[in-house]
Amino acid sequence: MTSTALEVRLASRPTGWPTEDNFEIVEVDIPTPAEGQILVRNVVMSVDPYMRGRMNDVKSYVPPFQVGQPLEGGAVGEIVAVGSGVEGLAMGDNVLHGLGWREYAVLDAKHSVKVDPTIAPLSAYLGVLGMPGLTAYAGLLATAEFKPGDAVFVSGAAGAVGQLVGQIARLKGASRVIGSAGSPEKVKYLTEELGFDAAFNYKDGPVSEQLAAAAPNGIDVYFDNVGGEHLEAAIDSLNINGRITMCGAISQYNADKKPTGPSNMIQILAKRLTLRGMLVGDHKALQQQFVQEVGAWIASGELKYSETTIEGGARKAPAAFLGLLRGENTGKMLVQF
């Protein structure tokens, strides 16, 4: 094994859209695991929209990245060294952990989860069977309190979370599933591959008009990954007692000035709407149920998923992240080491 490896650090905090200059690739010595620790050679890592927020020095639900320090995020790798006192893990095991953005990671064994590559590809534990999958499952069923017969609209529908929200809604008995995406190819993927009843390209015209045409009888649930114009349009289309899950607002993450809110908020009162934010960490109790149900759908072929994988490891991770923010991915965006 080599004695040095690469890691990606935050070089500076971005203003507006990040650039490659906000990242620094650094060669470091590979550490030796101490008591209770493991050394992992990362195989695949995740880049996610929430990471953009962590690049800002603001108080939020998760601490910001620190300038000059390596970034963090989900990764799956192979254990290559084990410190004393570690039980239940051995060299050669694959584990899921939170120290991506580097080729090798040393961490406390208790902060890793052993995964089985014979059950699903390692990448699946970062996507459909990982954090994005549980986000979709819990955000629809628990936060939005989905009921059979609901008409569901999901923005960012071709992304890692959105593509699963729409399919789970369909499998759970939605009356109509509608998605928005940013290209004709993604729209076609939603309707022809994933079984959405309707989809539209938000770049083709006002979202409110396209959504009204796709949902002439209104919607009952809106799963929001985008915010901004999409949220305002959904409020217009929601029926009485409609529900909104606020999962993300990627249209606003790179704004260089404070974005304005929807102009139709009074409809929340008039329609008795429920708007609820969700964090996946609040739904750990659903983990086992989620894996069992979604895993069965994957095995039967009833639920499909896609991944966009960038080869090249740490050196390509910044470009993969920037591509994610530009919407260049279909499904989960991953970096292969």
LINCORRA-V887972 format. One record per run of one state. SS is the DSSP state (2 for helix, 1 for strand, 0 for the rest). FROM is the first residue (numbers start at 1). TO is the last residue. Records with the same first field share a line. If there is no record, write none. Layout:
BEGIN
SS: FROM-TO  FROM-TO
END
This chain:
BEGIN
0: 1-3  11-19  30-36  47-49  55-66  68-69  71-72  74-74  83-93  98-98  100-101  103-103  112-112  116-121  127-130  144-150  155-158  160-161  172-175  182-183  194-197  205-206  215-218  225-228  247-249  253-265  271-273  278-279  301-306  312-313  326-330  337-337
1: 4-10  23-29  37-46  67-67  70-70  73-73  75-82  94-97  99-99  102-102  104-108  113-115  151-154  159-159  176-181  198-201  219-224  238-246  274-277  307-311  331-336
2: 20-22  50-54  109-111  122-126  131-143  162-171  184-193  202-204  207-214  229-237  250-252  266-270  280-300  314-325
END
